[in-house]
Amino acid sequence: MKAPKVGAFLGFCTELTIQQGDHIYEYTFHSAKDAKILVGAASGKGLILVPQKSKLKKPTTEQVSKFKAQIQKAVYVYERFMDFQAKAVAIVDYPTVKLKQFGKAISIVYASDKWEGRENLYIHEFSKRNAPAVYVNAGSKGIDPSVIVIKGGNLAIKKGGISG
């Protein structure tokens, strides 16, 4: 499985709690520069967490043509989630990674300026009965959580925020 390259910027993830079997892993990104960029999948059914060093680049004409449908969906996801009109589109440029399922998402804490135009902290606890799966880099050196994808279960990006 590969992480999608087109999505909607939703904010910054500051904490993520994952269950793997009987173990609970809590990832806390202690400073603003450590927080992951929180991207909503263009499908509206997943979250992508990427390092801040990932570049947000204006798409080339070729990319706009290639990803036109995904870009339109990402704009819709952004506008519905943020309650603001999208001003620009960017392609998230991060290394292509192979993903391996790591566990189930328990909760996510994120900072976003949705609705009010100023940043607030939000906590979302995922459904225990149908929690989304968490996928991480499965590199040659083992598990690397630099790119994280959360999808499945009842996860959806909606006008009220993250649900599921």
Beta strands, then each sheet from edge to edge (+ up, - down):
strand 1: 7-20
strand 2: 23-28
strand 3: 36-41
strand 4: 46-50
strand 5: 55-57
strand 6: 91-93
strand 7: 99-112
strand 8: 120-125
strand 9: 133-139
strand 10: 142-151
strand 11: 156-158
strand 12: 161-163
sheet 1: 2+ 1- 3+ 4- 10+ 9- 7+ 8-
sheet 2: 5+ 6-
sheet 3: 11+ 12-
end
